[in-house]
Structures are given as structure tokens and as C-alpha cells.
């Protein structure tokens, strides 16, 4: 057995978000290929499209007041230390530490009135539309990527439809969408196993594949839950990826022009990998860049954090446009909630689920605009309040998926993808 570990992130609640997956070899004579790669899509319920999405999660909850919704006229204890700067689009002012995004504001849309948020340090809400506790109580709400895999299947049988660069937790995982639609999670040791053992010929691998299929078929006959059929689907993708490793190549940034790698910045590797994976045929890529739980020294931390994210996300959006991928690939970037409008006694901002901001781009969505705003002190939405589910409904719309579609839960109950299914009119 192998264990693939995700990035370690410690939040204010003292809980480590170190994601892990136990994985096993395929008994291929030294080929320890993760079972996690077993992601062969089952029959699609809708015609596949060429659409894709990159979902960027900022764990800890970034301050809306210090990024996209600055309040320069508010009292000092609210507005904080940062100043707004004008962007390429009149009326769209960004934080002074977001100059690169300001320069491409016509390619971005920012929703500044996201509300109805569950206060949880977990990605489930923004990945699935349901808080982690709620989603688990409902049988395991699948992440958007798993739903995309389930409803549209892979673009290319050699490439998983869903890749998570941030581990696999509730809300990211497939839940009741089924084991075949779990994300491929390459983070951590084990990537070297995506190559064929030099002692194994393709003919010998084919023999092993046939033998494994025979054993799996017997097991499937006595499995009433459907889990084995999902694992069989995973096995099929595993062999495809070993013999034609497009995913491994897409993750290998040494194949990219060093000048472009440098353009993405010091923490932009995941952003560049996401673009390469989408270009290779992956439908959904999730990634995270942490460090936003700023209960103390908020402005000290953000002076380091904001330029890094600014460089990475602006480079990603520019890169998608340069390659003609912007119409088919959506991008969304957000955290789990905003931060308190009033600065606390340790120069920090605490959790604030009343309102937050979200960045979207690409996917044929209408960009070059701010949507909604918070009140004068950044406390609550002032106009056009929208929920997380409506943001996700908009993204589903861009992906060619009806948010009113249903999946069967593990108990045989049809479950809507979302309860709030109206896209944001300004974006579509």
C-alpha cells in the first residue's frame, strides 16, 4: 500500500487539513499504480461538451475588504491599510497589490456580494454548493468535478476527467456520484508510478490486465452496492494512463518554456499545471493556495500573499486567452468566507460569513465588471446578493450542465445538483 498526502494546512481551529488517501498497487510486477487512477467514465447521461473549469480555492478565507471590495471612505478600523488602484475598466478598482489583475480587468468579473455562507474551514461549500456537515448528512454531496465526470465523462480515455491538486476531502470527492468519478490526486509521493516498469512489456501488461479484469468481474457479480463496478472503471483508466501517460506529461512542468514558468511566479506551479491539464483534456482541475486565516497581522501576511496570487491568476487568465482556451475554460477563485470588516486588536480580521467576494473568468461569461457590492463598511451585501449555489449554477451553465439535473443518492433518492439553480444574469 502507498499513501499519497496532500498539502498540510493548519487553521485557527487547530485541525490539520492534511488530506490523505490509502492506495494500492495493481500487482503489475512492481507497477505500484494508485487505485485512485481508476477513473474510467461510466455511461454519460448527457452529450459531452468541450467545456472545462479550473477551481482555485483560497483556504482560510481571504479578506474581501483587502482584495476586491476596498472601502477607502470608511473609518481606519474598517478600511485597513491598503489603497485601491484603478484598473483597465473604469469603475473597477482593485487592491494596490493586485496590479496584474487590474491590467486585465476586462477579462475578469468579480462578484462582491456572495452571501448565505456556512462558517466552516473546509472547501466543500464552494466545491459542491453544500457545507461539509450538510453534504455528509445528505449522503456525501459530490464535488462539481465529480458531477462533470459523471454527466459528461472523459474527453479522452487516456486522461481523467477530474484532477484535484489539493487532495480529496468531502465536497471534493465523488460522494454518491460513485467511485469511478473520484478525482485523480497526484500531490505527494507516487507520481513516479505513472510510468511502466521497465521489466514489463506491453504484451505482458495486457495479460495482467485481462487477469485483473477476470477477478474484478467475479467480484462485481457478488457486489450489490455498485462500488466494484466503479473500481473496475478506475482500473481501465489506470492501464490507459500507464501506456499513454498524457496526464503525467501535463503535470511535468519541465516540458514547459522556462520563461512561461517564471511568468506564473513563485507559487504558480499549480496554476500552470491546471492550464496544461485542461489543454490535455481534463474537464475539471481544483487547486489551492493557502495562508488566508489571518486572525492576526492580516496586513503583514497579505503584503506577501496578494502579489503571489495576483501574478499566478493573471498569468493563468492571460495564458488561457493566448491559447484560445478562454471561451471553453471557466476559472473561479474564492475562499470559504470573508473576514471581519473591523480590524481586531491584533491587527487581524476574523471569520465573516455574512459576505465575501469571488473572481470568475473565461467560459464565455461576461467579464469586465463588478457584480454587487457590500455596504459602506463591508458588513453585508448592499445590492445584488447572490449565494454560493447561484455562483455554481452559473458555472454549471457555462459548462453546459443543467443545475436542475439529478443524481441518485446511495439510498436511491434523486438529488438535485443544487437547490438554487438560477444563474447570475449579469454573467450569462
N, C-alpha and C positions, 0 to 999 in steps of 0.2 A: 504493500500500500504506500501511496505517496500522500503528502498533504500540501496543497497549494494555498499559500497565505496571501491575503490581501494587505493593503496598507494599514498600518496601525494609527488610529486616531483617537485621542483621549479627550472627552468632552467634560463640561463642568459637572455633569452628574457622576463622574468617576468611572463611567462604563467605557471599556475599550471597544472600539468598533473594528477590532481585528478580525476580519472575515476569514473563514477557513472552509475548505472542502476536503473531505476524505475521498481519495480517488484510487482506482485500482488499475493494474495492468491488464492487457488483453492477451496475455500468455503467448506472445508472438516471439518467443526466443530472445528475450532481452528487450523487446519493444514495450516500454512501460508507458503506453499511451493512455492519458486520462479518460476515464469513462465520461468525464464532463464533455468530451468532444462528440459524444453520441447524440447528434442533433439533427438527424435526417428528418426533414419535414414530413408530417403526415398529410393526408389529402387536404388541400386548401378549400375553404368554404367560399372564397371569393376569387375572382380573377386577379392574378398577381399584377402589380404595377412596378415601375422602376423607381418608386419613391423610397427615400431613406431619411433617417434622422440621427443627429448627434445630440445627446442629452448630457449637459455639463452640470454637475451638482457641486455646490459650494458648502460642504458640511460645516455646521456650527451656526449658520445663519448670518449672512453678511448684512451690514447696516445699510438700509435703504437711504438713510439721511446723509450718508457719506459716499454715495456712489452715483445714483441716478435721480435722486429726489432731494437735492440740497435745498436748504431754507436760509438763504443769506440775509433775509429780513427778520428772522426770528432772534430771540434773545440768545446770548452767547451759550448759555447752558443747554440750549437746544441745537443751535446750528453747528456747534463744534468748531473745528479748526480749519476745515478745508473750504476752498473757494470754488465756485462754478466757473467754467470756461465755455465760450461759445463754440458751437460745432459747425459742421458744413451745412447743416439745416437750420434755418432761422427758427428760434424759439426752442431748440433742443440744446439745453445746457448740460454739460457733463461735469463730473468732478475733475479738478485740475490734474489728478493723477490718472486720468483716462484720455490723454491727448490722442492716442492712436484710434480709439473708438470715435472720438469727436471728429476726426478727419474722414471717417467713413460712415457718418451718421445716416447718410441716405440709404445705406444697406442694412440698417438696424431699426428695430422697433422696440420700445421699452414700455412695458405695462407697469405703471406705478401705483396701481390701486388693487393689487391682489389681496384678497381677504378671505375670511372663513377658514382660518388655518388651524390645524391641530398642533399643539405645542409638544413636539416630540423631536428628540435628536435622532432622526432616522430619515433615510431617503424615500421611504415607502410612499408618503403622500404625493411627492412631486413625480415619482416614477409610475405610480399606479392610480393616483387620484384618491386614495384612501389611506388614512393613518395606519401605522403598523398594527396597533392593537385592534382597530376596527377591521382591517383587512384579514388578519388572522382569525378573528371571531367569525368572519364570513366564509371561512374555509380556505383562505390563502389567496388573496387577490393577486393576480399575475401582473407583472410589470408591463409597460407599454411594449417593450421589445419582445416579450414572450407572446403577447397578443398579435403583434405584427407577424411573428414567426408562425403562429397558429393559423391566422386567417389568410396569409399571403404566401407562406412557405419561402424557401430559399430562391434567390435569383440564379444561383449557380450551385449545383450539388457538391462542389468542392469547397464551398465557403459556408460557414454557419450564418444563418440569417441574423443572429443576435450575439453580440460580443459585449461583455462587461469588462472594462479595465479597472473596475472598482470593487471587485469581489461579488459575492452573491448572497444577498440577505432578503428577508421578506419585503415584498414590494418591487424588488429587482428580479427575484426568482420567478419561475413559471407558475407556481401555485397550482390551481386546478386547471390551468391550460394544459398541463401534462409534462412528464419528464422529458419528452422529445424536444421541448421548447425552452429548456433551461439555457441560460447564456453560456457561451464559451468564455471562460475566465482565465486568461493567460498570465495574470500577475503572480509572480513568485517562481520558485524553482519548478522545473518540469518542462519548460519550453524546449529544452534540448530533445525531449522525447517526441517532438513532432517531426523527427527525421527517421527514415527507415534504417534499422540496424544493418550495418554493412554485411553481416553474415546471413541476412535474409534476402533471398531473391524474390522478385515479384511473383514468380510461379509458386514459390513456397508460401508466400504471404497469401496468395489466392487459396491454397489448400487450407491454411489456417482459418481463413475467412469462411470457407464452406463448412469446416468442422464447427466453428463457433456458431454459425447460423443454425446448424442442426441441433446443437444443445439448446440454443435460445428458443427455437421453435417448440421443442418439447416442454420447456419451462413455461412458455406462453400459453400452451394448451391448458395448463392447470392454474393459471393466474387469472382470477376473475376481476381484479382491480384495474387492469389495463396498464399497470406500471411496466410489466415486462415488454409489452409492445413498444412503449416509449424508449426503453433501454435498447431494444433491438434497433430502433431508428438511430439512436446515438451511435451504435456500433458501425452502422453503414457509413455515417459521416466520418467516423474515425479513420476507416480504411481509405476513404477518398482523400482525406487531408494528408495522410502519410505518402500516398503515391503521387499527389499533385498538391503540394503544400502552399497554396496561394495565401492562406491566412498567415502562415509563418513568415512568408516573404513580405506581406504587408506590414507586419509588426517590426520587421527588421529595418531600422532607420539608417543603417549603414548603406542601404541601397538608394538613399535619397541624397540629393545635391546638398553638400555641407552648407552652402550659402543659404539654402532654404531652411535647413535645420536651425541655423543661427538666427534666422528671422523670427522663429517661433519663441525664442528666448529660453532662459534657464530652466523653466518648468513647463515648457511647451511640448515635451515629447509625446504626452498622451493626446494632445490636440492634433499633432501631426499624424500620429498613428491612427487616430479616428478618421482623418481625411483619407489616409491610404486604405483603410479597411472599407470605407464606403465606396471608394473608387474600385476596390477589388470585388465588390458585390455584396457586402454586408448591409443588411437593412437598418439595423439599429445598433449604435455604439453608445455606451454610457461610460462616463469618466468623472473623476472628482479631483478637485484641488482644495486641500484643507487649510485650516487655520483661521476660521471666522468666528470662533466662540469668544469674543473679545469683551469679557466682563471687566477687565482692567486694561489700562494702557491701549485703548482702542485705536488712537491716532498713531501711536508709535508702531503698532502692528500693521495698520493699514498703509502706512507710508512704504512698507516693504511689500505688502501683499498686492496692492492695487496695480502698480506698474507691471508686475509679473502677469497678472490676469489680463490686463489691458493689451499687452504685447501678444499673448497667446491667442486670445479670442479674435483680435483684429486681424492677426495673420491667418487664422483659420478662415474667417469670412472672406478675406481678400483672395486666399488660395482657392476656395470653392468657386468664386466668381471667375478667377483667371482660367480655371479648368472647365468652365461651363457646367458646373455641378450645382450652382445655386438655385436653379429652378426646381430641381428634384430632391435636394437635400435640405431639410429644415434643421435649424440649430436653436436650442433653448438653453439658457443658463440662469440658474436660480438656486437659492438655498431653501432651508425648511421654514424659516420665518424671518421677520425683520428684527431690528434692535430698538431698544427703548429710545424715544425721542430725547428725553432728558439724560444728559451725561451724568453718570453716578459719581460717588465720592472718590473712586479710584481711576478716574478719567476713562471709564469704560462705558459700554452700553449693554444692557441685559436683554433677555428674550422679549420679543414683542410680536405676538401672533396676530395683532389687530390689522396689520398692513405690511406688505413687502413689495419689492419690485422684481420683475422678470424681464430678461432680454430675449428676444427672438429675432431670427434672421432666416433668409432663404426660403425654400419650399414653395415659392410662388406667392408668399404672403406680402401684404402691402407694408413696406418699410419706410424709413424716413419720417418717423412720427413717434411722439409720446402718446400713450393712451392712458387716460385717467390721471389722477394725482391724489396726494393726501392733503389734509388741511394745513393751515399755516405753520403748525408745529410738528407735522409729520405723525400725527397720532392715529388718525382713521382716514379712510378714503373720503375725499371731498367730492369727487364725481366719478361716474362710470365704474363702480365697484364690480370686480369680477372674481370668481372663485378659482381655485386651482383646477377644479374639474372643467371649468369653461376654457381655461388655457389649454388643457389636454384635449378637450373636444375640438378646439381649433387645430391642434397639431394632428389629430386623427383625420380631420377634414383634409388637411394638406397631404396626408399620406394615402388618401383615397379609401378610408375606412369610416363606416357609419358608426358614430358613438352609440347608436341605439341597438347595435348588434348584441347578441347574447352568446355566452359560453355556458356550458353545463358545469355546475359545481360538482364536487366529489359525491354529493348526496343526490345528484340527478336533478337539481333545481336550476332552471335557466337564470343566468345573472347578466344584467346589462353591463356593458363596459363601464358606463358612467351613469350616475343619477341625474347630473346636469349636463345636457347634451347640446346646448346652443353655442355655436362658435361665436367668437368675438367679431362683430360685424365690421369693425374698422380694419381688421387684418385680412379678411377674406373678400 
